[in-house]
Amino acid sequence: MTRRTVLPYGVSAITLEQRKRVPPAFISFAAFMCTFLAGLGDWKVLNDTLKGLPKAITLGVIACAFLNFLVAADFRSFRRALRYSPLCILLVVVYTLISMYIWITDFSARHLISRGIQKILFQLISIVYLICMAYLFEERSVNYLFFGMCAANGAIAVLEIPSYGLAESINSVVTCLVTFGEAEGYVRKLEIHDITFLFGQFFIYYMMFAPKETQRDRRIRLAGISLSVFFMLLGLKRSTLPAMAGMCVYAAFVRKLKKPEKLIIATGIALFFFFYLYLYLVRTGILIRFLESLNIDMMGRSLLWSLPNPYYELSPFWKGLGFEGVTDLIGIWYDAGILNRPYPLHNDILRIFIELGAVGFTLWNAINYVVFPLYWIRKHDTETALLYMSILAYMTVTYLTDNTVFYFWSGIGLRLIPISFSYRMHRKEHPWRGITPADAADTVWMVEMEG
């Protein structure tokens, strides 16, 4: 990379700025293992007993970043990674302030404070993790996260084999792939929601944005595409496959425009307003009746989406229940025998509106779909903004019918993948080169003049 420095007397010289040092092998391996072990915690056997505790292993990446800083003392790279902190922490601040206001003004919601703070804490852990990963690996951080998740998902697949036997497990996988997701038994145990949804983000990145200049780049890209599709099928997430393909078409179309940034912003604004219409259609039952008229299996969502109606108002003055308010309602319905299991709401748009209220929902909506795309365009480049919007639009499909907004790994991917990509775009725009003889002569001349 080069940096042009203006010297006294108006003379310019190109000063050498070395590339980011590659962390020592043991630090890179330790950071990878932290990612792998934390991902392994999503194995249902561990998750049923330890819940989200294994995700705290990602804090080990802080130690890796600290050790690397001691070795390299690279303040420039540290400052560069730290610049992404406001971008990542903005939503957490909104969640916290809105929830604190609700907890303070509504005495009945105070028992939700413990669970709400726990969720906020996990959001902060994910932010610390992705900032440290960006500092350690810069544009390669997406590859470290990807292969760490592949290793975790692959290990879970191996650990489940003894319960079913090798032959039955292979038969279950083959049946799943041949029938495009229709399988039971072994494959059902591999339905790891958070990691599986993350592979959809990886597919969009490796298919449409990953570098392919060198042979090594092309190999990594091919591995990324192939493994993403495999693990998506293995996790039975058929509904997101059309969304993945659609976002690839969207990215290809936007690139052909003379001013692609306008369509990116227009997409965010359109989704911003669409969510209010969506809330109305869900509240009134119009959406449910329409989907049922198409003979779509709602898998219990018809009941789940109608149950909260007495507990919120579709009004700009709706204050909200606070973080984890919907979880509390689900517990009430389960205790009353309305639900035979404490099912999640499977509608994140509705959940955020109920928990954060009209103001909190509007802030969440505007920050994700308008502020962040504008940030990537103005502070970085249009291509990074396109990557962010493509991944966000893909995740939006899951927000409408699932519970992915606060998923740990999906949230990390939504931020770390564009951050990692922005490093590569920066290097592409400012390629490194050494000092030329002319540069050296200018520098020597300046030294002599100053002497």
HELIX and SHEET records of a PDB file:
HELIX    1   1 PRO A    8  GLY A   10  5                                   3    
HELIX    2   2 ALA A   25  LEU A   40  1                                  16    
HELIX    3   3 LYS A   44  LEU A   50  1                                   7    
HELIX    4   4 LEU A   53  LEU A   59  5                                   7    
HELIX    5   5 GLY A   60  ALA A   72  1                                  13    
HELIX    6   6 PHE A   75  LEU A   82  1                                   8    
HELIX    7   7 SER A   85  THR A  105  1                                  21    
HELIX    8   8 PHE A  107  LEU A  112  5                                   6    
HELIX    9   9 ILE A  113  PHE A  137  1                                  25    
HELIX   10  10 GLU A  138  ARG A  140  5                                   3    
HELIX   11  11 SER A  141  TYR A  164  1                                  24    
HELIX   12  12 LEU A  166  VAL A  178  1                                  13    
HELIX   13  13 VAL A  187  LEU A  190  5                                   4    
HELIX   14  14 HIS A  193  MET A  208  1                                  16    
HELIX   15  15 GLN A  215  LEU A  234  1                                  20    
HELIX   16  16 THR A  240  ARG A  255  1                                  16    
HELIX   17  17 PRO A  260  THR A  284  1                                  25    
HELIX   18  18 ILE A  286  SER A  293  1                                   8    
HELIX   19  19 ARG A  301  SER A  306  1                                   6    
HELIX   20  20 ASN A  309  TYR A  311  5                                   3    
HELIX   21  21 GLY A  325  ASP A  335  1                                  11    
HELIX   22  22 ASP A  348  ALA A  366  1                                  19    
HELIX   23  23 ILE A  367  VAL A  371  3                                   5    
HELIX   24  24 PHE A  372  LYS A  379  1                                   8    
HELIX   25  25 THR A  382  THR A  401  1                                  20    
HELIX   26  26 PHE A  408  GLU A  429  1                                  22    
HELIX   27  27 PRO A  437  GLU A  450  1                                  14    
SHEET    1   A 2 THR A   2  VAL A   6  0                                        
SHEET    2   A 2 SER A  12  LEU A  16 -1                                        
END                                                                             
